[in-house]
């Protein structure tokens, strides 16, 4: 289960944010427009964080590699 989360953490967190925003929209905390905008922003943030982690990992592996 932990390995699955490591492989698909962006999808998992996006789903959690979707569920939370739907609940908050249903309770009247957010308007549907605000919930949609929030979901799109968090999706972009999670994707960018994933790309940054990948780039940092690539740089570390580049310098750590042995010939």
MOPAC internal coordinates of N, CA, C and O (Angstrom, degrees):
PM7 1SCF
backbone

  N    0.0000 0     0.00 0     0.00 0    0    0    0
  C    1.4467 1     0.00 0     0.00 0    1    0    0
  C    1.5319 1   110.65 1     0.00 0    2    1    0
  O    1.2310 1   119.91 1   137.52 1    3    2    1
  N    1.3372 1   117.78 1   -42.48 1    3    2    1
  C    1.4562 1   120.61 1   179.84 1    5    3    2
  C    1.5269 1   110.85 1   -65.82 1    6    5    3
  O    1.2310 1   120.22 1   141.56 1    7    6    5
  N    1.3363 1   117.19 1   -38.44 1    7    6    5
  C    1.4539 1   120.32 1   177.61 1    9    7    6
  C    1.5256 1   109.85 1   -63.58 1   10    9    7
  O    1.2310 1   119.91 1   139.67 1   11   10    9
  N    1.3046 1   117.78 1   -40.33 1   11   10    9
  C    1.4617 1   121.87 1   178.25 1   13   11   10
  C    1.5206 1   110.39 1   -61.76 1   14   13   11
  O    1.2310 1   119.72 1   139.64 1   15   14   13
  N    1.3282 1   118.14 1   -40.36 1   15   14   13
  C    1.4646 1   121.01 1   178.64 1   17   15   14
  C    1.5247 1   110.65 1   -66.82 1   18   17   15
  O    1.2310 1   120.24 1   141.01 1   19   18   17
  N    1.3353 1   117.15 1   -38.99 1   19   18   17
  C    1.4585 1   120.27 1   178.83 1   21   19   18
  C    1.5186 1   111.30 1   -63.31 1   22   21   19
  O    1.2310 1   120.31 1   144.05 1   23   22   21
  N    1.3243 1   117.02 1   -35.95 1   23   22   21
  C    1.4604 1   121.27 1  -179.27 1   25   23   22
  C    1.5212 1   112.72 1   -76.84 1   26   25   23
  O    1.2310 1   120.29 1   149.11 1   27   26   25
  N    1.3147 1   117.06 1   -30.89 1   27   26   25
  C    1.4670 1   120.64 1  -172.63 1   29   27   26
  C    1.5278 1   112.60 1  -127.80 1   30   29   27
  O    1.2310 1   119.80 1  -143.24 1   31   30   29
  N    1.3182 1   118.00 1    36.76 1   31   30   29
  C    1.4641 1   120.77 1  -174.76 1   33   31   30
  C    1.5258 1   112.27 1   -66.30 1   34   33   31
  O    1.2310 1   119.75 1   147.33 1   35   34   33
  N    1.3168 1   118.08 1   -32.67 1   35   34   33
  C    1.4633 1   120.05 1  -179.78 1   37   35   34
  C    1.5254 1   109.87 1   -64.98 1   38   37   35
  O    1.2310 1   120.63 1   134.06 1   39   38   37
  N    1.3209 1   116.41 1   -45.94 1   39   38   37
  C    1.4596 1   120.48 1   179.39 1   41   39   38
  C    1.5215 1   110.93 1   -64.96 1   42   41   39
  O    1.2310 1   120.47 1   139.62 1   43   42   41
  N    1.3266 1   116.70 1   -40.38 1   43   42   41
  C    1.4628 1   120.52 1  -179.54 1   45   43   42
  C    1.5294 1   111.34 1   -64.15 1   46   45   43
  O    1.2310 1   120.49 1   132.81 1   47   46   45
  N    1.3404 1   116.67 1   -47.19 1   47   46   45
  C    1.4668 1   119.53 1  -179.35 1   49   47   46
  C    1.5226 1   111.71 1   -68.06 1   50   49   47
  O    1.2310 1   119.96 1   144.08 1   51   50   49
  N    1.3200 1   117.69 1   -35.92 1   51   50   49
  C    1.4649 1   120.50 1   176.86 1   53   51   50
  C    1.5261 1   110.20 1   -63.37 1   54   53   51
  O    1.2310 1   120.29 1   139.76 1   55   54   53
  N    1.3200 1   117.06 1   -40.24 1   55   54   53
  C    1.4626 1   120.87 1   176.71 1   57   55   54
  C    1.5137 1   112.79 1   -64.64 1   58   57   55
  O    1.2310 1   120.64 1   141.22 1   59   58   57
  N    1.3301 1   116.39 1   -38.78 1   59   58   57
  C    1.4704 1   120.36 1   177.98 1   61   59   58
  C    1.5231 1   110.08 1   -65.41 1   62   61   59
  O    1.2310 1   120.49 1   136.12 1   63   62   61
  N    1.3412 1   116.67 1   -43.88 1   63   62   61
  C    1.4705 1   120.58 1   178.40 1   65   63   62
  C    1.5219 1   109.91 1   -62.72 1   66   65   63
  O    1.2310 1   120.07 1   139.11 1   67   66   65
  N    1.3195 1   117.48 1   -40.89 1   67   66   65
  C    1.4677 1   121.19 1   177.51 1   69   67   66
  C    1.5207 1   111.01 1   -59.35 1   70   69   67
  O    1.2310 1   120.53 1   133.81 1   71   70   69
  N    1.3300 1   116.60 1   -46.19 1   71   70   69
  C    1.4604 1   120.09 1  -179.75 1   73   71   70
  C    1.5275 1   111.77 1   -63.59 1   74   73   71
  O    1.2310 1   120.39 1   137.44 1   75   74   73
  N    1.3248 1   116.86 1   -42.56 1   75   74   73
  C    1.4663 1   120.78 1  -179.55 1   77   75   74
  C    1.5260 1   110.56 1   -65.37 1   78   77   75
  O    1.2310 1   120.22 1   136.25 1   79   78   77
  N    1.3322 1   117.18 1   -43.75 1   79   78   77
  C    1.4698 1   119.09 1  -179.09 1   81   79   78
  C    1.5189 1   112.26 1   -68.38 1   82   81   79
  O    1.2310 1   120.22 1   147.43 1   83   82   81
  N    1.3254 1   117.19 1   -32.57 1   83   82   81
  C    1.4709 1   119.31 1   175.99 1   85   83   82
  C    1.5205 1   109.98 1   -65.38 1   86   85   83
  O    1.2310 1   120.55 1   136.65 1   87   86   85
  N    1.3256 1   116.56 1   -43.35 1   87   86   85
  C    1.4698 1   120.14 1   178.70 1   89   87   86
  C    1.5243 1   110.50 1   -63.48 1   90   89   87
  O    1.2310 1   120.18 1   134.13 1   91   90   89
  N    1.3430 1   117.26 1   -45.87 1   91   90   89
  C    1.4671 1   120.60 1  -179.95 1   93   91   90
  C    1.5236 1   111.63 1   -65.74 1   94   93   91
  O    1.2310 1   120.27 1   145.45 1   95   94   93
  N    1.3164 1   117.09 1   -34.55 1   95   94   93
  C    1.4620 1   120.23 1   176.60 1   97   95   94
  C    1.5265 1   110.79 1   -68.76 1   98   97   95
  O    1.2310 1   120.83 1   140.63 1   99   98   97
  N    1.3221 1   116.02 1   -39.37 1   99   98   97
  C    1.4646 1   120.40 1   178.22 1  101   99   98
  C    1.5265 1   111.30 1   -65.23 1  102  101   99
  O    1.2310 1   120.41 1   143.61 1  103  102  101
  N    1.3268 1   116.82 1   -36.39 1  103  102  101
  C    1.4612 1   120.88 1   179.50 1  105  103  102
  C    1.5296 1   112.74 1   -79.68 1  106  105  103
  O    1.2310 1   120.19 1   172.70 1  107  106  105
  N    1.3259 1   117.24 1    -7.30 1  107  106  105
  C    1.4572 1   120.68 1   177.24 1  109  107  106
  C    1.5122 1   114.94 1    90.47 1  110  109  107
  O    1.2310 1   120.10 1  -171.76 1  111  110  109
  N    1.3405 1   117.42 1     8.24 1  111  110  109
  C    1.4595 1   120.78 1   178.58 1  113  111  110
  C    1.5240 1   109.71 1   -72.42 1  114  113  111
  O    1.2310 1   120.80 1   137.19 1  115  114  113
  N    1.3261 1   116.08 1   -42.81 1  115  114  113
  C    1.4619 1   123.27 1   176.18 1  117  115  114
  C    1.5149 1   109.06 1  -110.81 1  118  117  115
  O    1.2310 1   120.75 1   -29.11 1  119  118  117
  N    1.3220 1   116.17 1   150.89 1  119  118  117
  C    1.4645 1   119.51 1   166.06 1  121  119  118
  C    1.5291 1   106.12 1   -82.14 1  122  121  119
  O    1.2310 1   119.78 1   -20.79 1  123  122  121
  N    1.3201 1   118.02 1   159.21 1  123  122  121
  C    1.4731 1   118.93 1   178.30 1  125  123  122
  C    1.5355 1   112.98 1   -57.57 1  126  125  123
  O    1.2310 1   120.34 1   146.45 1  127  126  125
  N    1.3282 1   116.96 1   -33.55 1  127  126  125
  C    1.4635 1   119.99 1   178.96 1  129  127  126
  C    1.5337 1   110.86 1   -67.62 1  130  129  127
  O    1.2310 1   120.67 1   138.34 1  131  130  129
  N    1.3298 1   116.32 1   -41.66 1  131  130  129
  C    1.4629 1   119.90 1   178.20 1  133  131  130
  C    1.5249 1   110.91 1   -65.42 1  134  133  131
  O    1.2310 1   120.40 1   140.35 1  135  134  133
  N    1.3234 1   116.85 1   -39.65 1  135  134  133
  C    1.4683 1   120.53 1   179.73 1  137  135  134
  C    1.5260 1   110.49 1   -63.59 1  138  137  135
  O    1.2310 1   120.29 1   137.57 1  139  138  137
  N    1.3245 1   117.04 1   -42.43 1  139  138  137
  C    1.4624 1   120.62 1   179.53 1  141  139  138
  C    1.5183 1   111.11 1   -64.41 1  142  141  139
  O    1.2310 1   120.48 1   136.60 1  143  142  141
  N    1.3286 1   116.69 1   -43.40 1  143  142  141
  C    1.4581 1   120.61 1   179.06 1  145  143  142
  C    1.5247 1   111.12 1   -64.59 1  146  145  143
  O    1.2310 1   120.36 1   138.22 1  147  146  145
  N    1.3252 1   116.91 1   -41.78 1  147  146  145
  C    1.4578 1   121.42 1   178.86 1  149  147  146
  C    1.5245 1   110.88 1   -62.23 1  150  149  147
  O    1.2310 1   120.43 1   137.06 1  151  150  149
  N    1.3262 1   116.78 1   -42.94 1  151  150  149
  C    1.4560 1   121.02 1   179.83 1  153  151  150
  C    1.5239 1   111.28 1   -62.85 1  154  153  151
  O    1.2310 1   120.29 1   138.49 1  155  154  153
  N    1.3240 1   117.06 1   -41.51 1  155  154  153
  C    1.4631 1   119.00 1  -179.23 1  157  155  154
  C    1.5263 1   111.09 1   -68.28 1  158  157  155
  O    1.2310 1   120.07 1   141.37 1  159  158  157
  N    1.3278 1   117.46 1   -38.63 1  159  158  157
  C    1.4639 1   120.38 1   178.41 1  161  159  158
  C    1.5231 1   111.46 1   -65.74 1  162  161  159
  O    1.2310 1   119.90 1   136.72 1  163  162  161
  N    1.3152 1   117.79 1   -43.28 1  163  162  161
  C    1.4678 1   119.87 1  -179.89 1  165  163  162
  C    1.5247 1   110.85 1   -66.74 1  166  165  163
  O    1.2310 1   120.17 1   144.18 1  167  166  165
  N    1.3060 1   117.29 1   -35.82 1  167  166  165
  C    1.4617 1   120.17 1   177.34 1  169  167  166
  C    1.5248 1   110.64 1   -62.50 1  170  169  167
  O    1.2310 1   120.23 1   136.61 1  171  170  169
  N    1.3146 1   117.17 1   -43.39 1  171  170  169
  C    1.4718 1   121.24 1   177.84 1  173  171  170
  C    1.5277 1   110.39 1   -64.23 1  174  173  171
  O    1.2310 1   120.17 1   137.58 1  175  174  173
  N    1.3216 1   117.28 1   -42.42 1  175  174  173
  C    1.4666 1   121.13 1   179.96 1  177  175  174
  C    1.5247 1   110.73 1   -62.55 1  178  177  175
  O    1.2310 1   119.96 1   133.81 1  179  178  177
  N    1.3352 1   117.69 1   -46.19 1  179  178  177
  C    1.4613 1   120.82 1  -179.60 1  181  179  178
  C    1.5275 1   111.24 1   -63.30 1  182  181  179
  O    1.2310 1   120.29 1   140.32 1  183  182  181
  N    1.3249 1   117.06 1   -39.68 1  183  182  181
  C    1.4595 1   120.96 1   178.67 1  185  183  182
  C    1.5252 1   110.71 1   -64.62 1  186  185  183
  O    1.2310 1   120.54 1   136.26 1  187  186  185
  N    1.3208 1   116.58 1   -43.74 1  187  186  185
  C    1.4631 1   119.98 1   179.40 1  189  187  186
  C    1.5290 1   111.84 1   -65.93 1  190  189  187
  O    1.2310 1   120.15 1   139.78 1  191  190  189
  N    1.3182 1   117.32 1   -40.22 1  191  190  189
  C    1.4675 1   120.59 1   177.39 1  193  191  190
  C    1.5292 1   109.84 1   -61.84 1  194  193  191
  O    1.2310 1   120.65 1   139.16 1  195  194  193
  N    1.3143 1   116.36 1   -40.84 1  195  194  193
  C    1.4611 1   120.34 1   178.17 1  197  195  194
  C    1.5195 1   111.23 1   -61.80 1  198  197  195
  O    1.2310 1   120.21 1   138.13 1  199  198  197
  N    1.3272 1   117.21 1   -41.87 1  199  198  197
  C    1.4601 1   120.85 1   178.80 1  201  199  198
  C    1.5266 1   111.52 1   -67.40 1  202  201  199
  O    1.2310 1   119.98 1   141.80 1  203  202  201
  N    1.3172 1   117.64 1   -38.20 1  203  202  201
  C    1.4646 1   121.16 1   177.73 1  205  203  202
  C    1.5251 1   110.57 1   -64.72 1  206  205  203
  O    1.2310 1   120.35 1   136.83 1  207  206  205
  N    1.3189 1   116.93 1   -43.17 1  207  206  205
  C    1.4693 1   120.88 1   177.69 1  209  207  206
  C    1.5217 1   110.06 1   -61.25 1  210  209  207
  O    1.2310 1   120.32 1   138.46 1  211  210  209
  N    1.3217 1   116.99 1   -41.54 1  211  210  209
  C    1.4606 1   120.58 1   177.80 1  213  211  210
  C    1.5185 1   112.50 1   -63.03 1  214  213  211
  O    1.2310 1   120.49 1   138.31 1  215  214  213
  N    1.3325 1   116.67 1   -41.69 1  215  214  213
  C    1.4668 1   120.26 1   179.39 1  217  215  214
  C    1.5220 1   111.36 1   -66.21 1  218  217  215
  O    1.2310 1   120.18 1   137.67 1  219  218  217
  N    1.3177 1   117.26 1   -42.33 1  219  218  217
  C    1.4687 1   120.97 1   178.53 1  221  219  218
  C    1.5260 1   110.20 1   -64.02 1  222  221  219
  O    1.2310 1   120.40 1   138.71 1  223  222  221
  N    1.3193 1   116.83 1   -41.29 1  223  222  221
  C    1.4633 1   120.43 1   177.95 1  225  223  222
  C    1.5237 1   110.98 1   -62.78 1  226  225  223
  O    1.2310 1   120.37 1   140.09 1  227  226  225
  N    1.3286 1   116.90 1   -39.91 1  227  226  225
  C    1.4604 1   120.69 1   179.18 1  229  227  226
  C    1.5237 1   111.05 1   -63.81 1  230  229  227
  O    1.2310 1   120.17 1   137.54 1  231  230  229
  N    1.3240 1   117.28 1   -42.46 1  231  230  229
  C    1.4649 1   120.62 1   179.41 1  233  231  230
  C    1.5258 1   110.50 1   -65.27 1  234  233  231
  O    1.2310 1   120.49 1   136.94 1  235  234  233
  N    1.3231 1   116.66 1   -43.06 1  235  234  233
  C    1.4725 1   120.12 1   178.78 1  237  235  234
  C    1.5201 1   110.71 1   -62.08 1  238  237  235
  O    1.2310 1   120.70 1   135.27 1  239  238  237
  N    1.3196 1   116.27 1   -44.73 1  239  238  237
  C    1.4731 1   119.56 1  -179.22 1  241  239  238
  C    1.5243 1   110.98 1   -67.15 1  242  241  239
  O    1.2310 1   120.05 1   147.94 1  243  242  241
  N    1.3267 1   117.50 1   -32.06 1  243  242  241
  C    1.4550 1   121.02 1   179.47 1  245  243  242
  C    1.5340 1   110.41 1   -63.20 1  246  245  243
  O    1.2310 1   120.24 1   137.24 1  247  246  245
  N    1.3220 1   117.14 1   -42.76 1  247  246  245
  C    1.4515 1   120.61 1  -178.53 1  249  247  246
  C    1.5395 1   112.43 1   -83.29 1  250  249  247
  O    1.2310 1   120.68 1   159.36 1  251  250  249
  N    1.2961 1   116.31 1   -20.64 1  251  250  249
  C    1.4601 1   120.15 1  -178.56 1  253  251  250
  C    1.5321 1   111.91 1   -86.01 1  254  253  251
  O    1.2310 1   120.33 1   160.52 1  255  254  253
  N    1.3154 1   116.97 1   -19.48 1  255  254  253
  C    1.4621 1   121.45 1  -176.02 1  257  255  254
  C    1.5250 1   111.59 1   -61.40 1  258  257  255
  O    1.2310 1   121.10 1   -35.16 1  259  258  257
  N    1.3006 1   115.50 1   144.84 1  259  258  257
  C    1.4664 1   121.47 1   178.25 1  261  259  258
  C    1.5194 1   109.03 1  -113.49 1  262  261  259
  O    1.2310 1   121.22 1   -36.82 1  263  262  261
  N    1.3109 1   115.28 1   143.18 1  263  262  261
  C    1.4714 1   119.53 1   179.57 1  265  263  262
  C    1.5071 1   111.20 1   -83.94 1  266  265  263
  O    1.2310 1   120.10 1   180.00 1  267  266  265

